Amino acid sequence: MVQKLLYLMVFGAMGGVLAWAVNEPFTSDDLTRTVDWGALTRFGATSGMLIGAMIGLATGLSLGTGKHILRGVGLGALIGIFGGWIGVTIGQILFSVFGATMPIIGSIIGRIIGWGAFGALVGLSEGIIGRSPKRMRNGLIGGAIGGALGGALFDFLAFTVGTIFGFTLGAESEAGAPSRAVALTLIGAGVGLFIGLLELITRSAWIRVIYGRNE
């Protein structure tokens, strides 16, 4: 079970990194234009798909059969698309509301709650795959915590690492790139960690099954 926990956390984090790498070339920090809902939909759906697919892969690998791997990756990607899309939409709305009422503090609070909502929906979508209320709860909590942490670090990283990053590449307007990388990685890792961790600590019985080379 501990091995599965590590699988879920590491592969979830890898899904977040992949989501950042795929989305970043099409993402801009230009705050002077209106919200591009099409770009947000792409960002959320792609992020949810990749994080979901990687966590599904981890689940399949822990079970040790090709059938489980294919099912985990396919369902994880499919449901993750909808979770990511809905999550990023809710997150943007919350960010806009808080940012409009309290321009500076509100933006920070909005990022924390917005990224938390995004992560929660991605995590919830992972729980749906297992058709288990407990797994849904675990994924929702893990994604919310990971997303909120990413949102809390977002502005700090943008003003420190992001500023250096932007000037180094001659793209000052893209200082949010490191922040998005950390936020997405924490969401993926948080979803995987809490799905596995809460299953571990709430389990009432253990059964060890020996089946060929798989244990």
Accessible surface in RSA format (square Angstrom, percent):
REM  Atomic radii and reference values for relative SASA: ProtOr
REM  Chains: A
REM  Algorithm: Lee & Richards
REM  Probe-radius: 1.40
REM  Slices: 20
REM RES _ NUM      All-atoms   Total-Side   Main-Chain    Non-polar    All polar
REM                ABS   REL    ABS   REL    ABS   REL    ABS   REL    ABS   REL
RES MET A   1    53.31  27.6   8.20   5.4  45.11 107.4   7.80   6.6  45.51  60.3
RES VAL A   2    91.59  60.3  90.55  82.0   1.04   2.5  90.55  78.7   1.04   2.8
RES GLN A   3   122.97  68.8 117.51  85.9   5.46  13.0  37.07  78.9  85.90  65.2
RES LYS A   4    41.31  20.2  39.87  24.5   1.44   3.4  15.24  13.7  26.07  27.8
RES LEU A   5    19.87  11.1  19.87  14.2   0.00   0.0  19.87  14.0   0.00   0.0
RES LEU A   6    92.71  51.6  92.37  66.1   0.34   0.8  92.66  65.1   0.05   0.1
RES TYR A   7    65.19  30.4  63.96  36.4   1.23   3.2  31.20  23.4  33.99  41.9
RES LEU A   8     0.00   0.0   0.00   0.0   0.00   0.0   0.00   0.0   0.00   0.0
RES MET A   9    58.93  30.5  58.93  39.0   0.00   0.0  41.88  35.6  17.05  22.6
RES VAL A  10    73.94  48.7  71.38  64.6   2.56   6.2  73.86  64.2   0.08   0.2
RES PHE A  11    31.51  15.8  31.51  19.5   0.00   0.0  31.51  19.1   0.00   0.0
RES GLY A  12     0.00   0.0   0.00   N/A   0.00   0.0   0.00   0.0   0.00   0.0
RES ALA A  13    21.34  19.6  21.29  32.9   0.05   0.1  21.34  30.1   0.00   0.0
RES MET A  14    86.27  44.7  83.86  55.5   2.41   5.7  74.47  63.3  11.80  15.6
RES GLY A  15     0.00   0.0   0.00   N/A   0.00   0.0   0.00   0.0   0.00   0.0
RES GLY A  16     0.00   0.0   0.00   N/A   0.00   0.0   0.00   0.0   0.00   0.0
RES VAL A  17    74.43  49.0  73.66  66.7   0.76   1.8  74.43  64.7   0.00   0.0
RES LEU A  18    78.59  43.8  78.53  56.2   0.06   0.2  78.59  55.2   0.00   0.0
RES ALA A  19     0.00   0.0   0.00   0.0   0.00   0.0   0.00   0.0   0.00   0.0
RES TRP A  20    66.63  26.7  66.34  32.1   0.30   0.7  66.63  35.5   0.00   0.0
RES ALA A  21    51.81  47.6  36.65  56.6  15.15  34.5  40.21  56.6  11.60  30.7
RES VAL A  22    72.41  47.6  65.21  59.0   7.20  17.3  71.20  61.9   1.20   3.3
RES ASN A  23     2.51   1.7   2.34   2.3   0.17   0.4   1.06   2.6   1.45   1.4
RES GLU A  24    28.61  16.4  23.70  17.9   4.91  11.7  20.37  39.4   8.24   6.7
RES PRO A  25   101.14  73.7  58.44  53.3  42.70 155.2  71.40  58.9  29.74 184.9
RES PHE A  26   132.34  66.2 108.39  67.1  23.95  62.3 117.33  71.1  15.00  42.9
RES THR A  27    32.22  22.9  20.10  20.4  12.12  28.9  21.80  29.3  10.42  15.8
RES SER A  28    46.67  39.4  26.44  35.3  20.24  46.6  17.97  38.3  28.70  40.2
RES ASP A  29    34.11  23.9  22.77  22.7  11.35  26.8  20.12  47.3  13.99  14.0
RES ASP A  30    62.51  43.8  49.01  48.8  13.50  31.9  17.37  40.9  45.14  45.0
RES LEU A  31   154.98  86.3 123.71  88.5  31.28  78.6 127.14  89.3  27.85  74.9
RES THR A  32   128.19  91.2  88.78  90.0  39.41  93.9  82.77 111.2  45.42  68.7
RES ARG A  33   129.04  54.2 106.17  54.1  22.86  54.4  47.85  65.4  81.18  49.2
RES THR A  34   122.52  87.1 109.80 111.3  12.71  30.3  87.44 117.5  35.07  53.0
RES VAL A  35    63.26  41.6  42.09  38.1  21.17  51.0  48.74  42.4  14.52  39.4
RES ASP A  36    71.80  50.3  60.41  60.1  11.40  26.9  20.12  47.3  51.69  51.5
RES TRP A  37   116.09  46.6 112.24  54.3   3.85   9.0  91.02  48.5  25.07  40.7
RES GLY A  38    51.78  63.9   0.00   N/A  51.78  63.9  38.86 106.6  12.92  28.9
RES ALA A  39    23.47  21.6  20.14  31.1   3.33   7.6  20.38  28.7   3.09   8.2
RES LEU A  40    35.41  19.7  34.52  24.7   0.89   2.2  35.20  24.7   0.22   0.6
RES THR A  41    51.85  36.9  51.68  52.4   0.17   0.4  38.35  51.5  13.50  20.4
RES ARG A  42    93.92  39.4  86.92  44.3   7.00  16.7  60.74  83.0  33.18  20.1
RES PHE A  43    19.88   9.9  19.88  12.3   0.00   0.0  19.88  12.1   0.00   0.0
RES GLY A  44     0.00   0.0   0.00   N/A   0.00   0.0   0.00   0.0   0.00   0.0
RES ALA A  45    18.90  17.4  18.64  28.8   0.26   0.6  18.90  26.6   0.00   0.0
RES THR A  46    20.94  14.9  18.99  19.3   1.95   4.6   6.01   8.1  14.94  22.6
RES SER A  47     0.00   0.0   0.00   0.0   0.00   0.0   0.00   0.0   0.00   0.0
RES GLY A  48     0.00   0.0   0.00   N/A   0.00   0.0   0.00   0.0   0.00   0.0
RES MET A  49    64.08  33.2  64.08  42.4   0.00   0.0  37.65  32.0  26.43  35.0
RES LEU A  50    33.19  18.5  33.19  23.7   0.00   0.0  33.19  23.3   0.00   0.0
RES ILE A  51     0.00   0.0   0.00   0.0   0.00   0.0   0.00   0.0   0.00   0.0
RES GLY A  52     0.00   0.0   0.00   N/A   0.00   0.0   0.00   0.0   0.00   0.0
RES ALA A  53    15.44  14.2  14.80  22.8   0.65   1.5  14.93  21.0   0.51   1.4
RES MET A  54    23.22  12.0  23.22  15.4   0.00   0.0   6.78   5.8  16.44  21.8
RES ILE A  55     0.54   0.3   0.54   0.4   0.00   0.0   0.54   0.4   0.00   0.0
RES GLY A  56     3.74   4.6   0.00   N/A   3.74   4.6   3.74  10.3   0.00   0.0
RES LEU A  57    44.69  24.9  44.69  32.0   0.00   0.0  44.69  31.4   0.00   0.0
RES ALA A  58     0.00   0.0   0.00   0.0   0.00   0.0   0.00   0.0   0.00   0.0
RES THR A  59    27.82  19.8  27.82  28.2   0.00   0.0  27.22  36.6   0.60   0.9
RES GLY A  60     0.37   0.5   0.00   N/A   0.37   0.5   0.34   0.9   0.03   0.1
RES LEU A  61    66.60  37.1  52.66  37.7  13.94  35.0  52.78  37.1  13.82  37.2
RES SER A  62    41.54  35.1   6.60   8.8  34.93  80.5  10.91  23.2  30.62  42.9
RES LEU A  63    86.01  47.9  69.01  49.4  17.00  42.7  71.99  50.6  14.02  37.7
RES GLY A  64    21.51  26.5   0.00   N/A  21.51  26.5  15.06  41.3   6.46  14.5
RES THR A  65    50.07  35.6  44.42  45.0   5.65  13.5  49.95  67.1   0.13   0.2
RES GLY A  66    47.01  58.0   0.00   N/A  47.01  58.0  32.68  89.7  14.34  32.1
RES LYS A  67   164.07  80.0 152.24  93.4  11.83  28.2  99.61  89.7  64.47  68.7
RES HIS A  68    73.97  40.4  70.37  48.9   3.60   9.2  43.97  45.3  30.00  34.9
RES ILE A  69    42.07  23.9  42.07  31.3   0.00   0.0  42.07  30.3   0.00   0.0
RES LEU A  70   138.00  76.9 129.99  93.0   8.00  20.1 130.47  91.6   7.53  20.3
RES ARG A  71   105.15  44.1  94.45  48.1  10.69  25.5  46.43  63.4  58.72  35.6
RES GLY A  72     7.22   8.9   0.00   N/A   7.22   8.9   7.12  19.5   0.10   0.2
RES VAL A  73    50.08  33.0  50.08  45.3   0.00   0.0  50.08  43.5   0.00   0.0
RES GLY A  74    40.47  49.9   0.00   N/A  40.47  49.9  35.45  97.3   5.02  11.2
RES LEU A  75    55.71  31.0  54.95  39.3   0.76   1.9  54.95  38.6   0.76   2.0
RES GLY A  76     0.00   0.0   0.00   N/A   0.00   0.0   0.00   0.0   0.00   0.0
RES ALA A  77    19.66  18.1  19.66  30.3   0.00   0.0  19.66  27.7   0.00   0.0
RES LEU A  78    99.14  55.2  96.75  69.2   2.39   6.0  98.83  69.4   0.31   0.8
RES ILE A  79    34.34  19.5  33.73  25.1   0.61   1.5  34.32  24.7   0.02   0.1
RES GLY A  80     0.00   0.0   0.00   N/A   0.00   0.0   0.00   0.0   0.00   0.0
RES ILE A  81    56.88  32.4  56.88  42.4   0.00   0.0  56.88  41.0   0.00   0.0
RES PHE A  82   109.48  54.8 109.48  67.8   0.00   0.0 109.48  66.4   0.00   0.0
RES GLY A  83     5.25   6.5   0.00   N/A   5.25   6.5   4.41  12.1   0.84   1.9
RES GLY A  84     0.00   0.0   0.00   N/A   0.00   0.0   0.00   0.0   0.00   0.0
RES TRP A  85   110.32  44.3 110.32  53.4   0.00   0.0 101.05  53.9   9.27  15.0
RES ILE A  86    75.44  42.9  73.51  54.8   1.93   4.6  75.44  54.3   0.00   0.0
RES GLY A  87     0.00   0.0   0.00   N/A   0.00   0.0   0.00   0.0   0.00   0.0
RES VAL A  88    13.42   8.8  12.90  11.7   0.52   1.3  13.29  11.6   0.13   0.4
RES THR A  89    40.26  28.6  40.26  40.8   0.00   0.0  35.54  47.7   4.72   7.1
RES ILE A  90    67.76  38.6  67.40  50.2   0.36   0.9  67.76  48.8   0.00   0.0
RES GLY A  91     5.79   7.1   0.00   N/A   5.79   7.1   5.24  14.4   0.55   1.2
RES GLN A  92    32.39  18.1  27.91  20.4   4.48  10.7   3.24   6.9  29.15  22.1
RES ILE A  93    88.02  50.1  85.37  63.6   2.65   6.4  87.96  63.3   0.06   0.2
RES LEU A  94    49.61  27.6  49.61  35.5   0.00   0.0  49.61  34.8   0.00   0.0
RES PHE A  95    49.71  24.9  49.63  30.7   0.08   0.2  49.63  30.1   0.08   0.2
RES SER A  96    49.87  42.1  38.94  52.0  10.92  25.2  37.81  80.5  12.06  16.9
RES VAL A  97    81.93  53.9  76.76  69.5   5.17  12.5  81.85  71.1   0.08   0.2
RES PHE A  98    53.68  26.9  53.57  33.2   0.11   0.3  53.68  32.5   0.00   0.0
RES GLY A  99    15.98  19.7   0.00   N/A  15.98  19.7   8.39  23.0   7.58  17.0
RES ALA A 100    84.22  77.4  48.01  74.1  36.21  82.4  59.14  83.3  25.08  66.4
RES THR A 101    95.59  68.0  64.20  65.1  31.39  74.8  67.25  90.3  28.34  42.8
RES MET A 102    81.45  42.2  78.84  52.2   2.60   6.2  48.67  41.4  32.77  43.4
RES PRO A 103    99.28  72.4  88.82  81.0  10.46  38.0  90.34  74.6   8.94  55.6
RES ILE A 104   135.02  76.8 129.04  96.1   5.98  14.4 132.08  95.1   2.94   8.0
RES ILE A 105   103.07  58.7 101.88  75.9   1.20   2.9 101.88  73.4   1.20   3.2
RES GLY A 106     0.00   0.0   0.00   N/A   0.00   0.0   0.00   0.0   0.00   0.0
RES SER A 107    26.79  22.6  26.79  35.8   0.00   0.0  14.24  30.3  12.55  17.6
RES ILE A 108    65.94  37.5  65.94  49.1   0.00   0.0  65.94  47.5   0.00   0.0
RES ILE A 109    58.32  33.2  58.29  43.4   0.03   0.1  58.32  42.0   0.00   0.0
RES GLY A 110     0.00   0.0   0.00   N/A   0.00   0.0   0.00   0.0   0.00   0.0
RES ARG A 111    48.35  20.3  46.72  23.8   1.62   3.9   2.77   3.8  45.58  27.6
RES ILE A 112    55.64  31.7  55.25  41.2   0.39   0.9  55.25  39.8   0.39   1.1
RES ILE A 113    68.54  39.0  62.10  46.3   6.45  15.5  67.24  48.4   1.30   3.5
RES GLY A 114     4.56   5.6   0.00   N/A   4.56   5.6   4.14  11.4   0.42   0.9
RES TRP A 115    32.46  13.0  29.81  14.4   2.65   6.2  22.66  12.1   9.80  15.9
RES GLY A 116     7.65   9.4   0.00   N/A   7.65   9.4   7.54  20.7   0.12   0.3
RES ALA A 117    18.92  17.4  10.19  15.7   8.73  19.9  16.83  23.7   2.09   5.5
RES PHE A 118     4.72   2.4   4.72   2.9   0.00   0.0   4.72   2.9   0.00   0.0
RES GLY A 119     0.00   0.0   0.00   N/A   0.00   0.0   0.00   0.0   0.00   0.0
RES ALA A 120    10.77   9.9  10.77  16.6   0.00   0.0  10.77  15.2   0.00   0.0
RES LEU A 121    38.69  21.5  38.23  27.3   0.47   1.2  38.23  26.8   0.47   1.3
RES VAL A 122     0.00   0.0   0.00   0.0   0.00   0.0   0.00   0.0   0.00   0.0
RES GLY A 123     0.00   0.0   0.00   N/A   0.00   0.0   0.00   0.0   0.00   0.0
RES LEU A 124    48.11  26.8  48.11  34.4   0.00   0.0  48.11  33.8   0.00   0.0
RES SER A 125     3.45   2.9   2.65   3.5   0.80   1.8   3.18   6.8   0.27   0.4
RES GLU A 126     1.61   0.9   1.48   1.1   0.13   0.3   0.00   0.0   1.61   1.3
RES GLY A 127     0.00   0.0   0.00   N/A   0.00   0.0   0.00   0.0   0.00   0.0
RES ILE A 128    75.27  42.8  73.05  54.4   2.22   5.4  73.05  52.6   2.22   6.0
RES ILE A 129    21.15  12.0  16.90  12.6   4.26  10.3  18.86  13.6   2.29   6.2
RES GLY A 130    38.30  47.2   0.00   N/A  38.30  47.2  19.92  54.7  18.37  41.1
RES ARG A 131   188.65  79.2 162.12  82.6  26.52  63.2  68.59  93.7 120.06  72.8
RES SER A 132    35.53  30.0  34.48  46.0   1.05   2.4  21.62  46.0  13.91  19.5
RES PRO A 133   110.20  80.3 103.34  94.2   6.86  25.0 105.19  86.8   5.01  31.1
RES LYS A 134    90.79  44.3  84.85  52.1   5.93  14.1  53.33  48.0  37.46  39.9
RES ARG A 135    27.69  11.6  27.30  13.9   0.38   0.9  10.38  14.2  17.31  10.5
RES MET A 136    56.06  29.0  56.06  37.1   0.00   0.0  33.83  28.8  22.23  29.5
RES ARG A 137   111.56  46.8 104.23  53.1   7.33  17.5  59.61  81.5  51.95  31.5
RES ASN A 138     0.00   0.0   0.00   0.0   0.00   0.0   0.00   0.0   0.00   0.0
RES GLY A 139     0.00   0.0   0.00   N/A   0.00   0.0   0.00   0.0   0.00   0.0
RES LEU A 140    70.67  39.4  70.67  50.6   0.00   0.0  70.67  49.6   0.00   0.0
RES ILE A 141    60.88  34.6  58.89  43.9   1.99   4.8  60.88  43.8   0.00   0.0
RES GLY A 142     0.00   0.0   0.00   N/A   0.00   0.0   0.00   0.0   0.00   0.0
RES GLY A 143     0.00   0.0   0.00   N/A   0.00   0.0   0.00   0.0   0.00   0.0
RES ALA A 144    29.53  27.2  28.36  43.8   1.17   2.7  28.71  40.4   0.83   2.2
RES ILE A 145    70.49  40.1  67.14  50.0   3.35   8.1  70.47  50.7   0.02   0.1
RES GLY A 146     2.45   3.0   0.00   N/A   2.45   3.0   2.45   6.7   0.00   0.0
RES GLY A 147     0.00   0.0   0.00   N/A   0.00   0.0   0.00   0.0   0.00   0.0
RES ALA A 148    30.69  28.2  30.03  46.3   0.65   1.5  30.68  43.2   0.00   0.0
RES LEU A 149    93.85  52.3  93.53  66.9   0.32   0.8  93.82  65.9   0.03   0.1
RES GLY A 150     0.51   0.6   0.00   N/A   0.51   0.6   0.00   0.0   0.51   1.1
RES GLY A 151     0.28   0.3   0.00   N/A   0.28   0.3   0.00   0.0   0.28   0.6
RES ALA A 152    49.41  45.4  30.96  47.8  18.44  42.0  31.49  44.3  17.92  47.5
RES LEU A 153    73.28  40.8  73.28  52.4   0.00   0.0  73.28  51.5   0.00   0.0
RES PHE A 154    13.27   6.6  13.19   8.2   0.08   0.2  13.27   8.0   0.00   0.0
RES ASP A 155    25.96  18.2  25.94  25.8   0.02   0.0  11.16  26.3  14.80  14.8
RES PHE A 156   126.69  63.4 118.05  73.1   8.64  22.5 124.39  75.4   2.30   6.6
RES LEU A 157    25.14  14.0  25.14  18.0   0.00   0.0  25.14  17.7   0.00   0.0
RES ALA A 158    17.77  16.3  15.86  24.5   1.91   4.3  15.89  22.4   1.88   5.0
RES PHE A 159   158.15  79.1 140.61  87.1  17.55  45.7 140.61  85.2  17.55  50.2
RES THR A 160    54.15  38.5  47.36  48.0   6.79  16.2  52.99  71.2   1.16   1.8
RES VAL A 161    74.32  48.9  73.43  66.5   0.90   2.2  73.93  64.2   0.40   1.1
RES GLY A 162     0.00   0.0   0.00   N/A   0.00   0.0   0.00   0.0   0.00   0.0
RES THR A 163    51.75  36.8  48.68  49.4   3.07   7.3  41.49  55.7  10.26  15.5
RES ILE A 164   122.63  69.8 118.79  88.5   3.84   9.2 122.45  88.2   0.19   0.5
RES PHE A 165    68.46  34.3  63.23  39.2   5.23  13.6  68.24  41.4   0.22   0.6
RES GLY A 166     0.67   0.8   0.00   N/A   0.67   0.8   0.67   1.8   0.00   0.0
RES PHE A 167   129.25  64.7 111.12  68.8  18.13  47.2 111.35  67.5  17.90  51.2
RES THR A 168   105.03  74.7  70.64  71.6  34.38  81.9  65.53  88.0  39.50  59.7
RES LEU A 169   114.34  63.7  83.98  60.1  30.36  76.3  89.21  62.7  25.13  67.6
RES GLY A 170    57.47  70.9   0.00   N/A  57.47  70.9  27.00  74.1  30.48  68.3
RES ALA A 171    34.96  32.1  28.90  44.6   6.06  13.8  34.96  49.2   0.00   0.0
RES GLU A 172    93.40  53.6  79.36  60.0  14.04  33.4  38.66  74.8  54.74  44.7
RES SER A 173    68.39  57.8  51.92  69.3  16.47  37.9  46.63  99.3  21.75  30.5
RES GLU A 174    40.00  23.0  40.00  30.3   0.00   0.0  28.19  54.5  11.81   9.6
RES ALA A 175    21.35  19.6  21.14  32.6   0.21   0.5  21.14  29.8   0.21   0.6
RES GLY A 176     5.14   6.3   0.00   N/A   5.14   6.3   3.44   9.4   1.69   3.8
RES ALA A 177     2.42   2.2   2.42   3.7   0.00   0.0   2.42   3.4   0.00   0.0
RES PRO A 178    19.33  14.1  13.98  12.7   5.34  19.4  19.15  15.8   0.17   1.1
RES SER A 179     0.10   0.1   0.00   0.0   0.10   0.2   0.00   0.0   0.10   0.1
RES ARG A 180    16.27   6.8  16.27   8.3   0.00   0.0   7.48  10.2   8.79   5.3
RES ALA A 181    23.13  21.3  22.75  35.1   0.38   0.9  23.11  32.5   0.03   0.1
RES VAL A 182    49.38  32.5  46.28  41.9   3.10   7.5  49.36  42.9   0.02   0.0
RES ALA A 183     0.00   0.0   0.00   0.0   0.00   0.0   0.00   0.0   0.00   0.0
RES LEU A 184     0.07   0.0   0.07   0.1   0.00   0.0   0.07   0.1   0.00   0.0
RES THR A 185    37.58  26.7  37.58  38.1   0.00   0.0  32.56  43.7   5.02   7.6
RES LEU A 186    51.19  28.5  50.22  35.9   0.98   2.5  50.22  35.3   0.98   2.6
RES ILE A 187     0.00   0.0   0.00   0.0   0.00   0.0   0.00   0.0   0.00   0.0
RES GLY A 188     0.00   0.0   0.00   N/A   0.00   0.0   0.00   0.0   0.00   0.0
RES ALA A 189    18.88  17.4  18.51  28.6   0.37   0.8  18.88  26.6   0.00   0.0
RES GLY A 190     7.97   9.8   0.00   N/A   7.97   9.8   7.50  20.6   0.46   1.0
RES VAL A 191     0.00   0.0   0.00   0.0   0.00   0.0   0.00   0.0   0.00   0.0
RES GLY A 192     0.00   0.0   0.00   N/A   0.00   0.0   0.00   0.0   0.00   0.0
RES LEU A 193    52.67  29.3  52.67  37.7   0.00   0.0  52.67  37.0   0.00   0.0
RES PHE A 194    39.89  20.0  39.89  24.7   0.00   0.0  39.89  24.2   0.00   0.0
RES ILE A 195     0.00   0.0   0.00   0.0   0.00   0.0   0.00   0.0   0.00   0.0
RES GLY A 196     0.00   0.0   0.00   N/A   0.00   0.0   0.00   0.0   0.00   0.0
RES LEU A 197    55.30  30.8  55.30  39.6   0.00   0.0  55.30  38.8   0.00   0.0
RES LEU A 198    27.61  15.4  27.61  19.7   0.00   0.0  27.61  19.4   0.00   0.0
RES GLU A 199    23.79  13.7  20.85  15.8   2.94   7.0  12.52  24.2  11.26   9.2
RES LEU A 200    39.20  21.8  32.38  23.2   6.82  17.1  32.38  22.7   6.82  18.4
RES ILE A 201   112.75  64.2  77.23  57.5  35.53  85.6  84.23  60.7  28.52  77.4
RES THR A 202    56.71  40.3  34.38  34.9  22.33  53.2  41.87  56.2  14.84  22.4
RES ARG A 203   103.21  43.3  79.34  40.4  23.86  56.8  15.59  21.3  87.62  53.1
RES SER A 204   118.82 100.4  77.08 102.9  41.74  96.2  53.39 113.7  65.44  91.7
RES ALA A 205    67.19  61.8  52.34  80.8  14.85  33.8  57.99  81.7   9.20  24.4
RES TRP A 206   151.80  60.9 122.96  59.5  28.85  67.7 103.78  55.3  48.02  77.9
RES ILE A 207   150.49  85.6 116.89  87.1  33.60  81.0 120.59  86.8  29.91  81.2
RES ARG A 208   190.24  79.9 155.83  79.4  34.41  81.9  50.47  69.0 139.77  84.7
RES VAL A 209    96.88  63.7  87.98  79.7   8.89  21.4  91.05  79.1   5.83  15.8
RES ILE A 210   119.45  68.0  92.28  68.7  27.18  65.5  92.28  66.4  27.18  73.8
RES TYR A 211   164.08  76.6 162.08  92.2   2.00   5.2 115.42  86.7  48.66  60.0
RES GLY A 212    73.88  91.1   0.00   N/A  73.88  91.1  44.31 121.6  29.57  66.2
RES ARG A 213   212.45  89.2 165.90  84.6  46.55 110.8  83.95 114.7 128.49  77.9
RES ASN A 214    40.15  27.7  35.29  34.1   4.86  11.7  19.11  46.0  21.04  20.3
RES GLU A 215   138.70  79.6  78.12  59.1  60.58 144.2  41.61  80.5  97.08  79.3
END  Absolute sums over single chains surface
CHAIN  1 A    10906.7       9241.6       1665.1       8255.2       2651.5
END  Absolute sums over all chains
TOTAL         10906.7       9241.6       1665.1       8255.2       2651.5
